[in-house]
Amino acid sequence: DFASRGMPTVNAAELVAEYINGTGGVNGRMIELIVGDDACNPQEASSTATRLVEEGVHAVIGHICRGTTKSALKTYNDSKIVVMSPSASNPALTQSGDYPNFFRTIASDDVQAKLQVDFVLNVLRRKKIAILHDNGDYGKSLAEFLKSFLEKEKKAQVVMHEGITMGASDYSEVVKKIK
């Protein structure tokens, strides 16, 4: 289900490796990509991380999902392998200090939420806010930060905060509540 997020990362890594290898590699050594797929499943992520460590990788670009990232980080941490994710936005992954070998190229959930709240309050100047999320880890986390920041600002009222069922054929009840 998350291949649409993972494959662009693989494709980008292939392009960069091809470019660097075409210029002589890194200190004369060619980059070799070893691609793994954890299917955004934490158990599979642990197995994938173990396999990559056993294959002698020097760095990891990924994992894509937050739960799989966290599941794999102990293995990489123990092996002192640097990990960089383009999408694992859980604040604790970088802010806890537990994973000094982990970096990300996306803003954490709390930073994303703060920017969204600033925009809604200061640019759109809205006073009544409905927060909907998809019941997934990312959606729930972002929604909690949004609610927290909005309540802290005290410039708007959160009139609704709930999860929706992704892929439902009818969202009319949610629309009625918002209205």
DRENKOLMI-659962 format. One line per field, with one value per atom (N, C-alpha, C): residue in three letters; x, y, z; atom name. Coordinates in Angstrom, 3 decimals. Layout:
N
residu <- [Ala ...]
east <- [X ...]
north <- [Y ...]
up <- [Z ...]
atome <- [CA ...]
This chain:
179
residu <- [Asp Asp Asp Phe Phe Phe Ala Ala Ala Ser Ser Ser Arg Arg Arg Gly Gly Gly Met Met Met Pro Pro Pro Thr Thr Thr Val Val Val Asn Asn Asn Ala Ala Ala Ala Ala Ala Glu Glu Glu Leu Leu Leu Val Val Val Ala Ala Ala Glu Glu Glu Tyr Tyr Tyr Ile Ile Ile Asn Asn Asn Gly Gly Gly Thr Thr Thr Gly Gly Gly Gly Gly Gly Val Val Val Asn Asn Asn Gly Gly Gly Arg Arg Arg Met Met Met Ile Ile Ile Glu Glu Glu Leu Leu Leu Ile Ile Ile Val Val Val Gly Gly Gly Asp Asp Asp Asp Asp Asp Ala Ala Ala Cys Cys Cys Asn Asn Asn Pro Pro Pro Gln Gln Gln Glu Glu Glu Ala Ala Ala Ser Ser Ser Ser Ser Ser Thr Thr Thr Ala Ala Ala Thr Thr Thr Arg Arg Arg Leu Leu Leu Val Val Val Glu Glu Glu Glu Glu Glu Gly Gly Gly Val Val Val His His His Ala Ala Ala Val Val Val Ile Ile Ile Gly Gly Gly His His His Ile Ile Ile Cys Cys Cys Arg Arg Arg Gly Gly Gly Thr Thr Thr Thr Thr Thr Lys Lys Lys Ser Ser Ser Ala Ala Ala Leu Leu Leu Lys Lys Lys Thr Thr Thr Tyr Tyr Tyr Asn Asn Asn Asp Asp Asp Ser Ser Ser Lys Lys Lys Ile Ile Ile Val Val Val Val Val Val Met Met Met Ser Ser Ser Pro Pro Pro Ser Ser Ser Ala Ala Ala Ser Ser Ser Asn Asn Asn Pro Pro Pro Ala Ala Ala Leu Leu Leu Thr Thr Thr Gln Gln Gln Ser Ser Ser Gly Gly Gly Asp Asp Asp Tyr Tyr Tyr Pro Pro Pro Asn Asn Asn Phe Phe Phe Phe Phe Phe Arg Arg Arg Thr Thr Thr Ile Ile Ile Ala Ala Ala Ser Ser Ser Asp Asp Asp Asp Asp Asp Val Val Val Gln Gln Gln Ala Ala Ala Lys Lys Lys Leu Leu Leu Gln Gln Gln Val Val Val Asp Asp Asp Phe Phe Phe Val Val Val Leu Leu Leu Asn Asn Asn Val Val Val Leu Leu Leu Arg Arg Arg Arg Arg Arg Lys Lys Lys Lys Lys Lys Ile Ile Ile Ala Ala Ala Ile Ile Ile Leu Leu Leu His His His Asp Asp Asp Asn Asn Asn Gly Gly Gly Asp Asp Asp Tyr Tyr Tyr Gly Gly Gly Lys Lys Lys Ser Ser Ser Leu Leu Leu Ala Ala Ala Glu Glu Glu Phe Phe Phe Leu Leu Leu Lys Lys Lys Ser Ser Ser Phe Phe Phe Leu Leu Leu Glu Glu Glu Lys Lys Lys Glu Glu Glu Lys Lys Lys Lys Lys Lys Ala Ala Ala Gln Gln Gln Val Val Val Val Val Val Met Met Met His His His Glu Glu Glu Gly Gly Gly Ile Ile Ile Thr Thr Thr Met Met Met Gly Gly Gly Ala Ala Ala Ser Ser Ser Asp Asp Asp Tyr Tyr Tyr Ser Ser Ser Glu Glu Glu Val Val Val Val Val Val Lys Lys Lys Lys Lys Lys Ile Ile Ile Lys Lys Lys]
east <- [0.805 0.000 0.846 2.086 2.936 4.027 3.906 4.906 5.016 3.923 3.954 4.846 5.149 6.085 7.499 7.605 8.921 9.637 8.913 9.563 10.228 9.631 10.355 11.679 11.726 12.967 14.006 13.595 14.505 14.986 14.055 14.431 15.419 15.200 16.107 17.488 17.526 18.808 19.552 18.835 19.468 20.073 19.357 19.877 21.131 21.099 22.260 23.446 23.216 24.301 24.916 24.069 24.564 25.423 24.962 25.717 27.070 27.039 28.282 29.243 28.713 29.571 30.160 29.388 29.865 30.982 31.122 32.194 33.341 33.335 34.444 34.102 32.871 32.461 32.840 32.870 33.239 34.626 35.604 36.997 37.390 36.913 37.253 36.409 35.514 34.644 33.270 32.732 31.424 30.323 29.255 28.091 27.301 26.977 26.138 24.864 23.742 22.466 21.959 21.505 20.829 19.435 18.439 17.075 16.311 15.618 14.770 13.365 12.400 11.006 10.425 10.068 9.483 7.962 7.367 5.915 5.206 5.931 5.397 4.875 5.555 5.207 6.379 6.152 7.249 8.041 7.374 8.099 8.981 8.453 9.229 10.392 10.184 11.246 12.425 12.154 13.236 14.034 13.338 14.014 14.815 14.225 14.913 16.169 16.068 17.219 18.323 17.957 18.946 19.643 18.877 19.452 20.412 20.013 20.874 22.173 22.076 23.283 24.183 23.592 24.370 25.022 24.386 24.954 26.008 26.216 27.307 27.037 25.780 25.494 26.188 26.525 27.186 26.203 25.082 24.058 22.731 21.646 20.298 19.517 18.870 17.906 16.538 15.799 14.521 14.508 13.620 12.385 11.359 10.274 9.289 8.273 7.775 6.738 7.361 6.682 7.213 7.345 6.364 6.415 7.537 7.753 8.825 10.184 10.237 11.491 11.898 10.974 11.282 11.662 10.968 11.237 12.651 13.136 14.445 15.593 15.304 16.383 17.310 16.800 17.680 18.759 18.374 19.335 20.407 19.986 20.961 21.811 21.175 21.877 22.987 22.635 23.610 24.787 24.529 25.576 26.218 25.811 26.357 26.195 25.034 24.718 23.843 24.214 23.450 22.185 21.077 19.778 19.205 18.699 18.055 16.716 15.634 14.307 13.734 13.090 12.431 11.031 10.562 9.154 8.791 9.669 9.335 9.358 8.191 8.078 7.777 7.759 7.507 8.578 8.193 9.171 10.170 9.714 10.582 11.776 11.659 12.764 14.032 13.870 15.050 15.145 14.046 14.068 14.346 14.179 14.365 15.838 16.697 18.113 18.436 17.421 17.627 18.274 18.176 18.656 19.592 20.798 21.710 22.158 21.910 22.282 21.146 20.012 18.837 18.681 18.429 18.174 16.968 16.324 15.191 15.270 14.613 14.591 13.214 12.360 11.011 10.850 10.055 9.788 9.019 9.281 8.564 7.110 6.283 4.844 4.566 5.301 5.048 5.383 6.436 6.793 5.749 5.328 4.288 3.009 2.612 1.376 1.471 2.605 2.779 2.637 3.237 3.119 1.667 0.963 -0.434 -1.306 -1.076 -1.850 -1.568 -0.308 0.037 -0.666 -0.713 -1.363 -2.876 -3.514 -4.970 -5.353 -4.565 -4.899 -4.493 -3.314 -2.760 -2.942 -3.123 -3.335 -4.816 -5.388 -6.810 -7.716 -7.178 -7.891 -9.205 -9.128 -10.298 -10.445 -11.697 -11.991 -12.580 -13.158 -13.717 -13.033 -12.430 -11.610 -12.113 -12.258 -12.548 -11.264 -10.871 -9.666 -10.103 -9.802 -10.091 -8.777 -8.702 -7.512 -7.940 -6.988 -7.289 -7.143 -6.985 -6.820 -5.493 -4.616 -3.287 -2.341 -1.163 -0.190 0.138 0.453 0.816 -0.366 -1.527 -2.705 -3.102 -3.110 -3.456 -2.451 -1.181 -0.138 -0.242 -0.357 -0.464 -1.706 -2.822 -4.067 -3.944 -3.260 -3.064 -2.227 -1.177 -0.366 -1.173 -1.975 -2.821 -3.745 -4.428 -5.370 -4.648 -3.515 -2.748 -2.313 -1.789 -1.330 -2.493 -3.612 -4.784 -5.318 -5.373 -5.848 -4.891 -3.608 -2.598 -2.688 -2.926 -3.020 -4.256 -5.336 -6.601 -7.151 -6.864 -7.382 -8.525 -8.759 -9.789 -10.359 -11.523 -12.202 -12.123 -11.682 -11.696 -13.097 -13.867 -15.265 -15.451 -14.393 -14.479 -13.060 -12.882 -11.581 -11.864 -11.767 -12.050 -11.420 -11.352 -10.811 -11.921 -11.548 -12.493 -11.984 -12.857 -12.491 -12.069 -10.794 -10.296 -10.935 -11.290 -11.867 -13.355 -13.982 -15.433 -16.130 -17.265 -17.979 -18.838 -19.044 -19.931 -19.414 -19.098 -18.636 -19.670 -20.917 -21.943 -22.180 -22.064 -22.255 -21.171 -19.953 -18.853 -19.087 -19.508 -19.777 -20.889 -21.930 -23.025 -22.520 -21.656 -21.098 -20.298 -19.502 -18.689 -19.584 -20.609 -21.543 -22.239]
north <- [-1.209 0.000 1.270 1.166 2.345 2.376 1.539 1.522 2.881 3.617 4.938 5.909 5.603 6.432 5.864 4.551 3.918 3.936 3.705 3.614 4.920 6.087 7.311 7.456 6.962 6.999 6.085 4.888 3.955 4.570 5.125 5.719 6.868 7.696 8.822 8.309 7.297 6.727 6.140 5.487 4.930 6.033 7.130 8.250 8.849 9.034 9.612 8.660 7.379 6.396 6.366 6.391 6.395 7.632 8.775 10.012 9.958 9.577 9.532 8.489 7.329 6.298 6.760 7.554 8.090 9.110 9.655 10.630 10.003 8.677 8.011 7.442 7.565 6.987 7.856 7.244 7.921 7.404 8.296 7.886 6.681 6.674 5.605 4.349 4.311 3.139 3.427 2.465 2.610 2.357 3.090 2.895 1.699 0.795 -0.347 -0.238 -0.254 -0.189 -1.593 -1.767 -2.998 -2.549 -2.953 -2.480 -3.507 -3.012 -3.870 -3.310 -4.152 -3.722 -4.287 -3.400 -3.851 -3.831 -3.425 -3.397 -2.584 -1.648 -0.842 -1.720 -2.832 -3.776 -3.819 -3.455 -3.395 -4.698 -5.841 -7.114 -7.336 -7.031 -7.165 -6.178 -5.010 -4.003 -4.503 -5.185 -5.747 -6.769 -7.625 -8.629 -7.966 -6.959 -6.239 -5.562 -4.925 -4.259 -5.262 -6.396 -7.430 -7.906 -8.133 -8.582 -7.538 -6.264 -5.214 -5.088 -5.214 -5.177 -6.365 -7.550 -8.742 -8.619 -7.880 -7.678 -6.576 -5.928 -4.969 -3.571 -3.139 -1.780 -0.753 0.375 1.451 2.541 2.639 3.645 3.151 3.673 3.287 4.549 4.524 5.573 4.923 5.320 4.714 4.490 3.934 3.318 4.425 4.077 5.073 5.347 4.309 4.465 4.640 5.388 5.688 4.451 3.566 2.375 1.435 1.309 0.442 1.081 2.388 3.083 2.819 3.035 2.834 1.382 0.463 -0.960 -1.334 -0.719 -1.062 -0.292 0.830 1.707 1.070 0.228 -0.395 -1.221 -1.966 -2.785 -1.911 -0.827 0.070 0.784 1.202 1.906 1.019 -0.239 -1.178 -1.402 -1.283 -1.500 -0.198 0.913 2.233 2.597 2.248 2.560 3.797 4.750 5.988 5.687 6.247 6.064 7.429 7.604 8.860 8.523 9.047 8.780 10.026 9.842 10.969 11.236 10.382 10.517 10.159 9.569 9.183 10.437 10.987 12.314 12.312 11.154 11.077 11.883 12.888 13.743 12.983 11.948 11.226 10.570 10.287 9.628 10.476 11.790 12.662 13.442 13.692 14.564 13.833 12.517 11.768 11.582 11.632 11.362 9.872 9.033 7.584 7.067 7.854 7.385 8.423 8.547 9.568 9.321 8.141 7.798 8.036 8.574 8.772 10.237 10.446 11.777 11.688 12.812 12.822 14.060 13.972 15.100 15.754 15.403 15.969 16.572 17.597 18.198 17.211 17.256 16.383 16.836 15.952 16.231 17.534 17.779 18.986 20.247 20.201 21.362 21.565 20.470 20.568 21.161 20.671 21.145 22.622 23.042 24.449 25.353 24.968 25.756 25.817 24.699 24.664 25.545 25.473 26.298 27.775 28.145 29.535 30.013 29.181 29.548 29.740 28.785 28.849 30.064 30.334 31.443 32.805 32.901 34.200 34.602 33.628 33.957 33.816 32.678 32.464 33.133 33.362 34.007 33.292 31.986 31.177 31.083 31.007 30.977 29.642 28.893 27.586 26.553 25.558 24.596 23.181 22.425 20.989 20.256 19.302 18.510 17.086 16.628 15.254 14.553 13.290 12.506 11.133 10.409 9.139 7.914 8.123 7.042 6.294 6.767 6.162 6.826 6.246 6.798 8.250 8.537 9.906 10.849 10.474 11.340 11.648 10.622 10.823 11.735 11.491 12.295 13.756 13.989 15.365 16.042 15.330 15.889 16.253 15.424 15.725 16.990 17.126 18.336 19.559 19.426 20.540 20.987 20.022 20.333 21.009 20.460 21.013 22.458 22.706 24.060 25.037 24.594 25.468 25.813 24.837 25.097 26.018 25.866 26.703 28.156 28.344 29.697 30.448 29.740 30.323 31.406 31.268 32.223 31.628 30.315 29.635 28.498 28.049 26.962 25.692 24.599 23.307 22.743 22.725 22.303 20.819 20.200 18.780 18.229 17.035 16.363 14.876 14.279 12.848 12.215 10.897 10.126 9.688 9.502 9.010 7.669 6.934 5.661 5.904 5.690 5.894 4.885 5.348 4.480 4.251 4.909 4.758 5.306 4.761 5.199 6.437 6.789 7.914 8.670 9.928 10.777 11.855 11.627 12.646 12.952 11.949 12.196 13.118 12.933 13.794 15.212 15.326 16.646 17.350 16.601 17.169 17.695 16.914 17.350 18.638 18.694 19.892 21.092 20.897 21.973 22.471]
up <- [0.000 0.000 0.000 0.451 0.552 -0.513 -1.519 -2.594 -3.273 -3.313 -3.953 -3.191 -1.944 -1.170 -1.234 -1.230 -1.213 -2.552 -3.619 -4.931 -5.376 -5.133 -5.494 -4.735 -3.516 -2.745 -3.382 -3.766 -4.449 -5.763 -6.533 -7.821 -7.648 -6.652 -6.402 -5.997 -5.143 -4.718 -5.910 -6.803 -8.006 -8.871 -9.039 -9.831 -9.201 -7.896 -7.198 -7.266 -7.046 -7.104 -8.503 -9.513 -10.903 -11.170 -10.702 -10.893 -10.172 -8.899 -8.113 -8.676 -9.033 -9.620 -10.950 -11.701 -12.974 -12.823 -11.609 -11.355 -10.560 -10.481 -9.795 -8.442 -8.018 -6.739 -5.552 -4.393 -3.152 -2.766 -2.835 -2.572 -3.417 -4.658 -5.585 -5.466 -4.506 -4.326 -4.911 -5.650 -6.261 -5.223 -5.375 -4.505 -5.026 -4.112 -4.444 -3.613 -4.273 -3.559 -3.256 -2.030 -1.628 -1.195 -1.933 -1.685 -0.863 0.146 0.972 1.011 1.316 1.412 2.698 3.613 4.873 4.851 3.724 3.550 4.642 5.255 6.363 7.494 7.712 8.761 9.747 11.021 11.990 12.137 12.098 12.208 10.991 9.827 8.597 8.595 9.188 9.255 10.073 11.175 11.988 11.194 10.461 9.624 8.518 7.901 6.831 7.367 8.533 9.135 9.448 9.999 10.313 9.042 7.990 6.715 6.149 6.201 5.661 6.455 7.771 8.601 8.250 8.121 7.781 6.409 5.497 4.165 4.144 5.289 5.416 4.899 4.928 4.458 5.356 4.768 5.509 5.935 5.214 5.525 4.972 5.542 5.104 4.766 3.608 3.253 3.393 4.390 4.704 6.200 6.700 6.249 5.989 5.346 4.947 6.058 6.692 7.724 9.103 9.949 11.280 12.154 12.128 12.957 12.546 11.252 10.779 11.038 10.945 11.231 12.667 13.575 14.990 15.269 14.651 14.848 14.393 13.335 12.771 13.414 14.056 14.527 15.559 16.441 17.431 16.736 15.719 14.975 14.343 13.704 13.067 14.115 15.188 16.262 16.841 17.123 17.687 16.741 15.446 14.435 13.974 14.577 14.257 12.777 12.238 10.845 10.806 9.988 9.832 9.029 9.494 8.839 8.531 7.310 6.928 6.278 6.833 6.290 5.636 4.485 3.834 4.369 5.305 5.671 7.106 7.863 9.241 10.113 10.387 11.004 12.499 13.134 14.571 15.310 16.086 16.764 17.635 18.315 19.249 18.557 17.274 16.578 16.576 16.550 16.593 17.899 18.549 19.713 21.030 21.051 22.302 22.649 21.652 21.880 21.866 21.699 21.702 20.418 19.347 18.046 17.417 17.950 17.437 15.998 15.489 14.119 13.131 13.606 12.743 12.357 11.067 10.524 9.601 9.382 8.447 7.570 6.429 5.504 5.447 6.376 6.460 7.859 7.958 9.265 10.139 11.430 12.367 12.495 13.032 13.154 13.897 14.976 15.753 14.957 14.170 13.339 12.240 11.604 10.568 11.153 12.315 12.946 13.308 13.844 14.223 13.001 11.886 10.656 10.177 10.268 9.842 10.734 12.029 12.966 12.711 12.540 12.245 10.986 9.962 8.711 8.902 9.567 9.770 10.618 11.656 12.563 12.005 11.435 11.076 9.618 8.732 7.321 6.982 7.284 7.000 8.035 9.220 10.322 10.677 10.772 11.119 12.621 13.080 14.513 14.973 14.041 14.371 13.484 14.123 13.404 13.643 12.557 12.635 12.247 13.061 12.792 12.507 11.312 10.913 10.615 10.957 10.617 10.121 9.568 8.910 9.821 11.107 12.083 11.955 11.082 10.972 11.964 12.153 13.103 12.799 11.548 11.179 11.378 10.859 10.954 12.385 13.223 14.633 15.328 15.089 15.731 15.321 14.022 13.528 14.104 14.121 14.655 16.129 16.907 18.328 18.516 17.718 17.800 17.366 16.313 15.869 16.986 17.585 18.668 19.831 20.209 21.321 21.045 19.863 19.521 19.425 18.868 18.768 20.157 21.039 22.399 23.152 22.899 23.555 23.076 21.794 21.215 21.707 21.961 22.439 21.511 20.207 19.228 18.413 18.602 17.833 18.667 18.258 18.954 18.100 18.700 18.014 18.201 17.135 17.216 16.921 16.385 16.051 15.967 16.510 16.443 16.420 15.231 15.158 13.932 13.997 12.890 11.955 10.714 9.710 9.182 8.565 7.970 6.531 6.272 4.913 3.964 2.790 1.781 1.936 2.912 3.081 1.842 1.535 0.329 0.583 1.858 2.159 3.385 3.183 4.283 4.648 4.254 4.461 5.944 6.815 8.246 8.800 8.349 8.779 8.265 7.032 6.455 7.222 7.612 8.397 9.729 10.395 11.668 11.507 10.457 10.231 9.967 9.163 8.828 10.061]
atome <- [N CA C N CA C N CA C N CA C N CA C N CA C N CA C N CA C N CA C N CA C N CA C N CA C N CA C N CA C N CA C N CA C N CA C N CA C N CA C N CA C N CA C N CA C N CA C N CA C N CA C N CA C N CA C N CA C N CA C N CA C N CA C N CA C N CA C N CA C N CA C N CA C N CA C N CA C N CA C N CA C N CA C N CA C N CA C N CA C N CA C N CA C N CA C N CA C N CA C N CA C N CA C N CA C N CA C N CA C N CA C N CA C N CA C N CA C N CA C N CA C N CA C N CA C N CA C N CA C N CA C N CA C N CA C N CA C N CA C N CA C N CA C N CA C N CA C N CA C N CA C N CA C N CA C N CA C N CA C N CA C N CA C N CA C N CA C N CA C N CA C N CA C N CA C N CA C N CA C N CA C N CA C N CA C N CA C N CA C N CA C N CA C N CA C N CA C N CA C N CA C N CA C N CA C N CA C N CA C N CA C N CA C N CA C N CA C N CA C N CA C N CA C N CA C N CA C N CA C N CA C N CA C N CA C N CA C N CA C N CA C N CA C N CA C N CA C N CA C N CA C N CA C N CA C N CA C N CA C N CA C N CA C N CA C N CA C N CA C N CA C N CA C N CA C N CA C N CA C N CA C N CA C N CA C N CA C N CA C N CA C N CA C N CA C N CA C N CA C N CA C N CA C N CA C N CA C N CA C N CA C N CA C N CA C N CA C N CA C N CA C N CA C N CA C N CA C N CA C N CA C N CA C N CA C N CA C N CA C N CA C N CA C N CA C N CA C N CA C N CA C N CA C N CA C N CA C N CA C]
